[in-house]
Amino acid sequence: MTWRAPPRILRALALVLLTAATTLLLLQSHRGIAPVQVSEGALWSATGVRASATARGGIPRQVQHAQATPRVCLLGNAESVATAERSHRMWGQAFPSYWYIWNQVVPSTSPSQLNTHPAQLHVVASSLKARALTFADGIQLNYQAAKEHDDCDYYFVHDDDLEFTVAAGFSQTKQPIHAVLLQWLQRWQPLVAGFPWDVGRARYSELSAIAHARASTDGSASPLVLFDNGMVLYHTSVADFFIPFAPAGEGGFVGKWTLGAQFLHLFVPWWLRERAATCEQLRYRNLINLDNLNRTERARGRKETDTLVFYGAVRHPYEYKLNEKYRNFLKSGLRDSALRFGPETRVADVTWRPASGTPSNASATTSQLIQRLVQLYHWRHPALSNNAWVRAHANELQRQSAQALPKMRLDLHIFVHERVTAFQTLWTSVQALLRPSAHMEIGIVVHHDPSPKPQIRAELSKALHALVHPFAPIKVVEHSRPLGLKASILKLATADARFIWLLEDDLEVSPLALRFAEICIWRYLQNGPSQLLGLSLYAQLYNEVTDSYLPGASKTGYAATLTGLRRWRMPQSWGGIYRADAWNAFTRWLAQQPASARFLLPQSLTNRWPEAYSWKKPLLYFMAERGLELLYPVLPHRWSLTTNTLVAGTNDQVRAHSSKWLPKVERFKLSLLSSNDTQQLAPGWQELATSDGAWTKMINGSRDYAWQRVLAAFPSLSTLDVLDAHGHVLGTDAQDAARRATEQKALSAQQCVSVLIYLRHDQAPATIALVKKLSQTPIDLDLIVVSPDAAAAHALQTATTREKWASHLTVLHDPAVSAMSYMWSRTARQAVRCQALWLQDSAWPVTTESFVYAVETFRGHYYDHVVGLQAAARNHQGQGVGMGFLRKNTEHASWFLPTNLVIPSALTGRIAIQGATPVADQCRWLVLHAELASRQFCPVMIWQWTRPEILPVEHDDVQLAAWLTGCIEHLCGLGVAPNDLMLLRTSQSVRMEARYGTTTRYINREWLKCAPRSPAIGDGSSFLHDLGVA
C-alpha cells in the first residue's frame, strides 16, 4: 500500500513554502521593487498578526454553511490602507474584503501597523504607484486569495472611490446599505449584479428606457445591460468566466483598465439574460472619475499612447481608443452577427425582466449555462481561448455544439450575363460534381443579369429555365434590367442557407470540388472560429495586391512540399464558399458605408479596382479591417478545384491571344484537379478520388470511423500558415497582434489625404479660396497650412473660424520654413496623419478636377512614388559633371518643384541630411529626387492642360539650376559652376484635345524610360551615403 501524507501535513508544508516566498516578495515591495507575482498566502489578518500554521494559507478559512443569506466578499484595488478601510467600513464591516494596495507599501516586518484595521479586512499585497499592478491584475490577485481563504457566494469587485447610498425610492427602509444589498441578493439570486449607472443613463437614452420598460413590478431590479465594471458582483458559479478580466491577449488585444467592460457588456446580458440584474435599491457615485471633470479639467494633463489615454486628474488610464476594434473582434464570434450589445442595445432587443430566485435555484445549472453559451457564441472563438470556465467545460460544450448543429445547407449561386458558351462550359462541370448527401442540402440559384442585346437575352433566358438537376432544386432569378455583376452578387438572399457558393459564368469546376468543400466544411467551418469567413476552391498563385507570386508559388505552381492548405486574408471571386452569417454581416456593413468610401489598402494595387464594378474590393477591406480569413488549397503542378476560362467580360476585356492575354494565362488559368492527380498528393487528398458510391456512404455516415479518418488526415487549423493580404506569413499570436495594430493604423491613414499648404505672406485670400474648393471634393482631407509669416497665419486662422470645414484645418507658424523646405517642417509633419501627402504652394493654382485625378492616380497605381501635375514639373536630361550621379540610375531624371503633387508622407521622415544649415534643409528636395531616381520607376507626372499664362516663366529654369548647383556644392563639394549644369527641357507632342494624360502612357518610350536598378548601386543606399545622407 502506498503511504500518503495526511492533508493537514500537506497544508502545513505548503504554508511554510508560501510564507517564505511571501516574506521575500513583500520585503521587495518595501524596497520599491514590485514583485512579478504575489502569492495568495501573502495576506494579513484583521488583527495584523500572521495566522498560525494551522490555519489554511495564513487565514482561517471561512466556511459558509447552508443559510439563506449569501456571503459576499469584496475585491478591491485601493490607493492606501486608509481608502480600503473607508470602503470596508462603508459596508458595515459585514463583508470580508481583500485588497491590493497600489500606492503604499505595507512592510512585512511591522505587522503591528495593521492593528487598527477593522475585522475581516485583508491586504493581499502592496506596492508603490510607480510599480503598481493594473486594475485587472490587482483584482485577479484578490480573487485568487478570496477563493483560497473563503467560501464566497458572491465576489464583489469594488473601487475604492465609491460612495453608496440607499436610493430615494427605497430610503424608507432605514436599513444600512449592506443589509439592503444582502436582502436584495437573497430575493433575486442573480448570477451577476450591478448598480444603476446614472452617467450612462444620461448619456444613452435607450439605457434609461430599458431600465424603466423592463424593471420588475416593484422597481427594485432591472436588466443589467450597460454598467460600470468597477462595482459588479459575480456569483461563484460564473466568476471564473469573467475573472481574470478579458482581454488578456486574445485576438491581439490586451485590456488592463477599461477595455474589459466591452467583454462584460456582451456576455453578462446576452448569456445570463434574466439572471443578470441591476440593484435599483442602491445608488453610488464616484468620488474620483473622468465624468466628474469638465472639458477644461480633462484637457489639463491629457496625454496619449497608441492604446492608452491619460488624464492628469484621474488615477488610471483609459483604453477607449481600442473599444471599437475590440467590439468588432467580439462580434465576429456571435452566432447572430446582427446582435447589438453595449451602447448599441435598444429597448426592443431586451425582451426579458429580472427573474427572482430561491436558495434552491440560486445559480443556473452548468448544463443550462453551456446550452446558452453554445446558442450565443462560437465557443472556440479566440475571444474565449484563455477562459478558465470554458476550458473546464470543453467536453460538454463540444457535445452540446454537435447536438445543436443544424443540417447544413449549401446554396450554389451562379451569375450569368451574356456569355452563353462560357455558361454552358460551367454548367457541364457543375452537373458532374453534385451528389446527394444526408447531411447537406444543396440548392442552385441562377442569377440572370440580362444582356442589352435582345437575341442573347432571349436565348439565355430560355436555356436557364430549361435547366434541371436530379439532386438539387434550381431557381432562376431574372432581373428586369442589367444590374452588373457587383449589384447582382450583393443583392443575393442567403435565405436559410448556412453556406453560399459563388460562381461566375466564366469559371469551370473540378468534379472533386464539392468533395473538397465538404471536407473543409466539416473539418474547419461548421464549428470553427468566426474569423474564418469561408474557403476558396481556386488555388491562387498570383497576388493582385502586390502584383507578384505568393510565397512558395511560381508560374509552375506550388512546390510539392507545400501541398495542403493555408489561411489567407483575401476574398475569392473565382469559386469562393462563404459562411452565410458572415456574408450577411459584410453586406450590412457595406450598406452603412458612405457613397464616397474607397476601401483602400496600404501598398495595394487593388486600390485601382473601380468601386462601381468590384464587390471584391470592399470585401478585401472588410477582411483586412477585422482580420478575417479564407482557407486556400495549396497544390503543385498548377492544379486547382476551379479555374477561370479568361473569357472577356465587363471588368476584364483583354482579347484572347493578345500580348496582354498571355501573361494572364500564365498567372491565372490553372488546371482542374482530377482523380488521377490526387494519387500524387497526401493521404487525405487521395480520398477525393473515392468512387461515388463509397463517398456517398462515407459522407452520409458522418460519424463513422472512415469519415473521421478522412477529416483527421487534414491538419488542424492552428497549424496552418496565415497570410495577410500582401502575402506576408504571419507569426505567433503576439507578432500577429503587433502587425494587426500596425495594419489598423495604416488602414485608417490610407482613407484620407493630408494637404500641406505653404502660405506666402500675401496669399491668405487665395489660400482660403483654395481650401474651400478642396474641401468640396469627395476625398477625406486633413488641411494643414504652414507659413513663416505669423501675420499671414493669424489672418488665415481668423478668417476661417466659422467655416464648416474649420475643424479639419490646422494653421501653423514656423519661421524656419521656405517654399523649398516646408514639407520637412517638424511642426507640420506632426500634424500629418494620412499616408498620402499633397504638397501645395499657395502661389500655384490647382483645380479640384486635377487634384482628384492626381490623388486617385497615386492611390491606385503609384502609392510609393511621386504623382504630380506637369505644370509644376520638368522632364530633363542632365548634362555636365553636376548631373552625372543621376545618370547612373536613370536615363532621364524628372525634376519637379515641391507643389501640385502627392507623395507618401513617410518620405518626409526618411530624408535626413548631415548638417543643420538652411542650405542643407532645402537640399533635402534634391536628395528626394536622388532617392526616387534610384528606384525602378520614374516619378509620374500628369499632363495638365492649363492656360499658358500660369505656366512657369523661362527664368525659373535658371533659378532652379542655381539652386541645384548650390545643393550639389554643399553635398558633394564638387565646386560646379552654374554654366556646367545644363537643364534641357524635353518636349513631346500630345493630342491637345485630350484633357489629361500621364507619363505612364509613354512609359516605354526612350525619353521617359527608367533603367533597371544597377547591381553596383543596389537599393541606392550607398549612393545616397556618398551624397552625405545620414
SEVEXRO-277216 format. One record per residue (C-alpha): residue in one letter; x, y, z. Coordinates in steps of 0.05 Angstrom, whole numbers, plus 5000, padded with zeros to 4 digits. Layout:
N
aXYZ;...
END
This chain:
1030
m500050005000;t502650694982;w503351165040;r500051855031;a501452445076;p495352685116;p492153305087;r493953725149;i501353565139;l500953755066;r497554405083;a502854565136;l508454435086;a505054865034;l504355415085;v511755415102;l513455495028;l508256035017;t510456415079;a517756425058;a516156654987;t511257185012;t516157475062;l521357555007;l516457884959;l513658375009;l520658565030;q522058714957;s515759144955;h518359515017;r524759684979;g520659944920;i521459304878;a514859074850;p514258314853;v512357984788;q507457524822;v504957554894;s502856914928;e495856844955;g498956695022;a501557405029;l495457605070;w494657985135;s489157805182;a484658335214;t488858335277;g495258495239;v498657845260;r500157295210;a495656695223;s498756075252;a500955485210;t494855115230;a490655595190;r489955445117;g494455915076;g495356415132;i487956595147;p482756145178;r478355925121;q471256195128;v466455625116;q459555825092;h454355345118;a447655265086;q443755905100;a439056375065;t443556995069;p449056985016;r456257105035;v459457694997;c466957804991;l469658484969;l475458504920;g478659184911;n484759584890;a485960164938;e490760734937;s492360645010;v490360245071;a486160835093;t481960845029;a481060085033;e478760165105;r473760715086;s470460255035;h470559675083;r467160075138;m462060365089;w459159655084;g458859605159;q464759125163;a459658595143;f463558315084;p470558015085;s474658455039;y481158315001;w485358904978;y491359044935;i494559704958;w497660054898;n500760674928;q503160484997;v508059945017;v505659515075;p512159255107;s512358535126;t516958695184;s511759125221;p505258745225;s503259165285;q501859745238;l495459385218;n492759325289;t487759875277;h484459535218;p477259325224;a475158605226;q475358195161;l479758675123;h485658325088;v491358645050;v493558154997;a499558534971;s502259244963;s506959674923;l508560384905;k504760724848;a510760724801;r510759954802;a503459824816;l499459274784;t493959444735;f486659434754;a485558754722;d491758434753;g490158714822;i483058434820;q485657754796;l490557724855;n484957884904;y480357374872;q485456824878;a486456994951;a479057014967;k477856344933;e483556034973;h481456305041;d473956385039;d467456065015;c464256644980;d457556634945;y458957294910;y465357654893;f464158404895;v469258784852;h469559454886;d473360104870;d476060484930;d472961154909;l465560944913;e460261244958;f453960814963;t447161044990;v440160754991;a436161004931;a431061544944;g425061104928;f427360574979;s430061005035;q424060885079;t427060215100;k432160575145;q436859975138;p444360025127;i446759915056;h449859225070;a443158975096;v439559255035;l444458904988;l444058235024;q436458235025;w436358424951;l441257854934;q437357374976;r431057544937;w433657574865;q439557084868;p442857374806;l448957074773;v451757764761;a449258404794;g450959134784;f448259824803;p444960384764;w450060754721;d446961454724;v452261764679;g450861234626;r443361314631;a444162054620;r448761934561;y444961364528;s437461474526;e436060754508;l439460514572;s434760934614;a428860684573;i430859964584;a431260064659;h424160344660;a420959884609;r423959234635;a424259364710;s420958894760;t413959054785;d416559384849;g422259734812;s427659414855;a431159064797;s432259184722;p436258824668;l443858914673;v445659154603;l450659724606;f454459844671;d460860074704;n465659494713;g468559784777;m462759554821;v459958874800;l458158244838;y459657564807;h456456924833;t461556374847;s458555924793;v460556414737;a466156814768;d471456414732;f468356614666;f469457354679;i475657364724;p481357444702;f478458014661;a478857954586;p482158124540;a488957844561;g492057764492;e486157434456;g486057674384;g491958124399;f488058554449;v490358684520;g485859074567;k488159204638;w483959814656;t477359964619;l477359544556;g474658934593;a467959284600;q466559104527;f467058364543;l462458444603;h457358844563;l456758264514;f456657644557;v453257894621;p446558094590;w446457624529;w449056994562;l445757064630;r439757494608;e434457484664;r439657224714;a443757874708;a440458454746;t441459164767;c440159324841;e435759934836;q435359994912;l442460264918;r445860854884;y453261024880;r457661594859;n464961614840;l469062094882;i474662094831;n472361984759;l473262254689;d465762414686;n466662884745;l471263334704;n469363894657;r472463974589;t477964434614;e479863974670;r480063384623;a484763734575;r489563914630;g495063394634;r492062964579;k496862524541;e496261914496;t499961294475;d498060814420;t492760494464;l492060904528;v489461584545;f491661914610;y488362494646;g492262864699;a486362904748;v484562164743;r488461594775;h488261074719;p488761084643;y483160944594;e483260454536;y477360724497;k481660814435;l481160054427;n473759994442;e471059964371;k476459484345;y475559014405;r468059034398;n468658834324;f473158264346;l467958034397;k462358094346;s465957624299;g464557054347;l456957154353;r452256634325;d447757214307;s452357734276;a446658254278;l446358234354;r447158914387;f450458994454;g453459544497;p451560254476;e448159984414;t442859604454;r435659824443;v429359714485;a426659234432;d432858794440;v431758664514;t425758214517;w426557974589;r425858224660;p429958004721;a427657334747;s427257244822;g430356614851;t430256204914;p436055884952;s434655234916;n435955524847;a440756074865;s445155914804;a443355624736;t445854924725;t452254824686;s448254494631;q443755104623;l449655564621;i453155144569;q446955094526;r446155854527;l453355974510;v453155494451;q446955854425;l450156544434;y457356464414;h462456044377;w465755784439;r472255624402;h472856354381;p479556664402;a475957144449;l474756544495;s481356194483;n484056364553;n477556304590;a478155834650;w470755684654;v470555494580;r476655054586;a473754704646;h467354524608;a470354404538;n467753694532;e460653874548;l460954484503;q463354034446;r457753544459;q452254064460;s455154414400;a454653774360;q447453684382;a445654394366;l448754364296;p443254434245;k443154064179;m447854444134;r445154764071;l449655004015;d446655453962;l450455493896;h449556183864;i451356243791;f451756923758;v450356973684;h450457573637;e451457453563;r457056943555;v452856353530;t458555883512;a462256023576;f456055873618;q454955213581;t462155013600;l460855193672;w454154833676;t457154193647;s462454193702;v457154343756;q452753763735;a458553273743;l460153453815;l453453483852;r451452853890;p446152713944;s448052784017;a444252624081;h447653194119;m447853744067;e442254044026;i444454363961;g440454883923;i442155223858;v440455953845;v441956223776;h442156993772;h440857253702;d443357963692;p440158093624;s444358293564;p442558933528;k442658503464;p435558213456;q437657583419;i442757373472;r437957563527;a432357123499;e437056543484;l439956533554;s433156613588;k430356013551;a436455593567;l436455773641;h429055603651;a430254923619;l435754733669;v434454113712;h438753733761;p436953063793;f439853233862;a438653973871;p432754443860;i434155023813;k431555723820;v432456243765;v432556983785;e431857443726;h433058183735;s428558653697;r434459083676;p442059003675;l444959103745;g452158903734;l455958343769;k457258733833;a449958923845;s447658223827;i452357893877;l450858383933;k443458313921;l443257553933;a438957293990;t442156764034;a435256524058;d436355944107;a442855714075;r448755624122;f453855694066;i453756033998;w458055843938;l459156393887;l460756213814;e461356693756;d459656463686;d466956473662;l469155923710;e470055173706;v469654703765;s473454063781;p469053443793;l472553393861;a470854093883;l464653923924;r468253353960;f473853823979;a468654334003;e465153804046;i471653624080;c473354344095;i466354494120;w466253904167;r473553974188;y474254724195;l467955134183;q461954814216;n464155004286;g470555364273;p472856054293;s468856634265;q474956974235;l474656404183;l470056714132;g469856114085;l474255764035;s476855843965;l476555293913;y481355673869;a488655513886;q491156223874;l498456313855;y498757053839;n497357613887;e493858213856;v495258633917;t502758623904;d502758413831;s507357833847;y507057093862;l505256863932;p510556563978;g512355873952;a508755973885;s511456073815;k508756013745;t509655253751;g505255223813;y506855103886;a512754683908;a510653963923;t513054033995;l507854584008;t501754163988;g495954264034;l492154884059;r493655584082;r489556144112;w489756794072;r486257464086;m483957514014;p476857433986;q475656973927;s471257133866;w473156513825;g469955983867;g469156223939;i464755893991;y462656364048;r459056274114;a452156584104;d452256944171;a459057254155;w456657454085;n450557794115;a454958164164;f459158414106;t453258654065;r450259004126;w456859344139;l457459544066;a450459844066;q452560304123;q458760574087;p458361274055;a457861323979;s464761633977;a468261054012;r474260803973;f476260174013;l483660294003;l489159834029;p496160064044;q501159903990;s496059533948;l495059533873;t487759333885;n486560063900;r485960163825;w479859703822;p473760133808;e468660153865;a462960173814;y464459463789;s468359093842;w464858743901;k471458413919;k474859083936;p470259263996;l470458534019;l478058554018;y477959184061;f472758864108;m477158264118;a483358674129;e479759114180;r477258524221;g482858014209;l478257524172;e481056944131;l479256444077;l482155744071;y486055654007;p488455003974;v495954973960;l497254483903;p503154313857;h503154303781;r498354893776;w492554453799;s486254773826;l478954603843;t476455173799;t479555593744;n477856193701;t476956083627;l479256813615;v473356983571;a472857733561;g467958073609;t466058743639;n471958803686;d477058473641;q476458563566;v483258303545;r482657953478;a484957233473;h491957123446;s493657863452;s500258093483;k496558223549;w492757563547;l498857103551;p501357363619;k494357283647;v494256553625;e500856443659;r498456763724;f491156573729;k488956003684;l490155363723;s488954623711;l483054273744;l484853733795;s482853033772;s482152373808;n488752123778;d492352743803;t490452613875;q494951993878;q500852473879;l498052833940;a497752694014;p493052134040;g487252594057;w487252873987;q487452173958;e480552033988;l477652543939;a478352003885;t473751513922;s468251233880;d461451583881;g458151023919;a463550963972;w463951713981;t456351783989;k456251224041;m462051534078;i459452244080;n452452014099;g455451634157;s458952254181;r460351984250;d463351334225;y470751194234;a472151224158;w469651944152;q473152154216;r479551854189;v479052274126;l477952904167;a483752744213;a488352684153;f487753434144;p491853864193;s488754254249;l487154974235;s492155254284;t497954924247;l496455264180;d500455864156;v496556514159;l497957044106;d495757764106;a493158084043;h500158254019;g502357534026;h506557624089;v506656994131;l504357184200;g508056924261;t505756794332;d499457094362;a503657644394;q507057804328;d500457794292;a497558264344;a503058764333;r502158704258;r494658784265;a495559424305;t500159694251;e495259474197;q489459814231;k493360464237;a495460414164;l488360264141;s485960894175;a491561304145;q490061034075;q482961304073;c484862044077;v489562554046;s493563064084;v494063714046;l500164134066;i499864844040;y505665334042;l502566014056;r506266614028;h505567284063;d500667574012;q496766953995;a491666884052;p485467054010;a487666593953;t489166034004;i482266104035;a479066013967;l483665423953;v481965074019;k474565194009;k475064893939;l478964283960;s474264154019;q468564043970;t471863433939;p469362733959;i476162573989;d477062574065;l482063134076;d486463384132;l488264104115;i494764374143;v497365074128;v504465274149;s507465964140;p513766324160;d509566954166;a505966994233;a501267544209;a499067144148;a497866524191;h493766924241;a489667254186;l488066574155;q486266274223;t481666854240;a478266864172;t476566124172;t474066034244;r466665984224;e467565564162;k464264874166;w470864554147;a474764934201;s475164304245;h479363974190;l484064574184;t490564664224;v494365324216;l501665324238;h507065844242;d514265624230;p519166184217;a524365704190;v520465434131;s521165654058;a517865463993;m523264923983;s523264644053;y516264704083;m514863954075;w520663804122;s517864244178;r517563834241;t511664254265;a507764094201;r509863354199;q506863234269;a500063444242;v500362954183;r496362324196;c494862064126;q499161624081;a498162094021;l501162794029;w499263323978;l504163903974;q501464573952;d504865253946;s499565793954;a502466163895;w500865593847;p493765463822;v490464783822;t483564563800;t479464063841;e479063623780;s486563603773;f487363493848;v482562893850;y485662593787;a492662623815;v490662343883;e486861763852;t492761613806;f497261593867;r492561143907;g491260653851;h498060543820;y503760953848;y502660953923;d510160933936;h512261453885;v511162183869;v505062383827;g504463103806;l501763593755;q506163733696;a505264493702;a509964463762;a514963973733;r520463893683;n523063283648;h530463403639;q536563013617;g542663213658;q548863463623;g555663613654;v559163383716;g553863623765;m548463143740;g552862543727;f550862173791;l543562143768;r545461833702;k548061223740;n540961013754;t536361323703;e536761523631;h532562123646;a531062493711;s524362813722;w525363453762;f519463783796;l518164333845;p515064193914;t507964373895;n501964083859;l503963373875;v502462793923;i507862383957;p507961844011;s508162214077;a513461734102;l518362034053;t518562684094;g521262294153;r526261864115;i530362414083;a535662684130;i541763104113;q548263154150;g548663854178;a543264334201;t544464944157;p538765254117;v542265024053;a542364304079;d534964344098;q532964594029;c537264083994;r533163514021;w528963623960;l534863443916;v536062813957;l528762623948;h529862653873;a536062233880;e532361703921;l526761663870;a531861633814;s534961013846;r528360643843;q525660233786;f520160723768;c520461453749;p516061973783;v509262013750;m507362683721;i500362833696;w499763263634;q495163813658;w492964263602;t492664963631;r492765673608;p499665883583;e499966493629;i500266063692;l506065633668;p512865783699;v516766313663;e523366143629;h527766443684;d525265913732;d529965433698;v535765903713;q533765953786;l532865203791;a539665093760;a542865563810;w539365223868;l541364533845;t548564753838;g548565033909;c545964373935;i551063963897;e556664403924;h554064303995;l553063553989;c558963343946;g563763913948;l564363883873;g565064633863;v560964613800;a559965273765;p552865443743;n554665413669;d557064693678;l550064473697;m545264483638;l537964313644;l534764173577;r527264173572;t524463563537;s518363643493;q513263133469;s507463243423;v500863013452;r493863083424;m491563733454;e484263523455;a485963023509;r484863373575;y489162913616;g494562413605;t500162113647;t507261933633;t505261203641;r502261263572;y509261363545;i512960933596;n516360503542;r518761093501;e526061253503;w525361953531;l521961723595;k524261013604;c527160823671;a533260373671;p533359753717;r537059813783;s544459743775;p547459163814;a553159613835;i548260113865;g543259623895;d537659993930;g541260653926;s543360683999;s550860713984;f549461223931;l545661663980;h551261564031;d556061863981;l551562473977;g552062574053;v545262294072;a545062094145;
END
